[in-house]
Amino acid sequence: MNEIVLKVVERRKELGMSQKELANKLNIAPQYWGQIELGRVSPSVDTCIAALKAVGLNMCYSEDEVNSSSKVDSLTNEDRR
């Protein structure tokens, strides 16, 4: 399973969303999404992007990465002084 799918699955579970609910948002068959989660099928780039959006993530940052990025920026600014 690729890193994007792992992030989507983790977030889907955090949201209490079923595979079927996510598949419906993506307009794909629930069985197809299940195969993606099992790593048996590789999703298209469009499907990955749509899945990220459906669970509130984007290609650049997850919620944790945004928070840790801000911490790094503040450390960097302090080091410059």
C-alpha positions in Angstrom: 0.0 0.0 0.0 1.4 3.4 -0.9 2.0 6.2 1.6 -0.9 8.3 0.3 -3.3 5.4 0.8 -1.9 4.8 4.2 -2.6 8.4 5.2 -6.2 8.2 3.7 -6.9 4.9 5.6 -5.6 6.3 8.9 -7.7 9.5 8.5 -10.8 7.6 7.3 -10.6 5.5 10.5 -10.1 8.6 12.7 -13.3 10.1 11.1 -15.2 6.9 11.7 -15.8 6.6 8.0 -16.4 3.2 6.4 -14.7 2.0 3.2 -18.1 2.1 1.6 -18.7 5.7 2.6 -15.4 6.7 1.2 -15.9 4.8 -2.0 -19.3 6.5 -2.4 -17.7 9.9 -2.1 -15.2 8.9 -4.7 -17.8 7.4 -7.0 -16.0 4.1 -7.2 -17.1 0.6 -6.2 -16.6 -0.2 -2.5 -14.9 -3.4 -3.6 -12.4 -1.5 -5.6 -11.5 0.8 -2.7 -11.2 -2.3 -0.5 -8.7 -3.8 -3.0 -6.7 -0.5 -2.9 -6.6 -0.6 0.9 -5.4 -4.2 0.7 -2.6 -3.2 -1.7 -3.9 -5.5 -4.4 -4.7 -2.6 -6.8 -2.8 0.7 -7.3 -5.1 3.7 -7.5 -4.7 6.4 -10.1 -3.3 9.7 -9.2 -6.8 11.2 -9.6 -8.2 8.7 -7.2 -5.5 9.4 -4.7 -6.1 13.1 -4.8 -9.9 12.7 -4.5 -9.4 10.3 -1.6 -7.2 12.8 0.2 -9.7 15.6 -0.3 -12.6 13.3 0.8 -10.9 12.8 4.2 -9.8 16.4 4.6 -6.2 16.1 3.6 -4.2 17.4 0.6 -1.1 16.4 -1.3 1.2 18.8 0.6 0.5 18.3 4.2 -1.4 16.2 6.7 -2.7 17.9 9.9 0.3 16.6 11.9 2.8 17.7 9.2 1.4 21.2 9.3 1.8 21.4 13.1 5.3 20.0 13.0 6.2 22.3 10.1 5.2 25.3 12.2 7.4 24.1 15.1 10.4 23.8 12.7 9.8 27.3 11.3 9.7 28.8 14.9 12.9 27.0 15.8 14.5 28.2 12.7 13.5 31.8 13.4 14.9 31.6 16.9 18.2 30.3 15.6 18.5 33.3 13.3 18.5 35.7 16.2 
